[in-house]
């Protein structure tokens, strides 16, 4: 596998990565990524769950919004460690992309919480 440098931190990354594993910088816009293989059915299901939460992002997240996101994020993160499921390198790339999206939204909601005197919206 060929490598390239992250434009943000300069770390060496594989050319098929969608983000830097060190600093989470997006390497290219996911909209431009072309699917060359079908999406693993479990990954597709996790993506649907995440999409349902991120399609209509609340500007002022509630504790319930955050709880739902953290539940889906946990399912996504734990999926990659399941010994009963074989993942191709393409599947792993898709899975890591979901991890990044879920983490970025969690960070955004946590930032709201911290900037709102450690309170969620009502």
Secondary structure, DSSP 4 states (H G I P E B T S, - for coil): --EEE-TTT--EEETT-SB-TTT--BSS-GGGPPP-SPPPHHHHHHHHHHHHHHTT--SS--HHHHHHHHHHHHHHHHHTT-TT----HHHHHHHHHHHHHHHHHHHHHHHHHHHTTT----
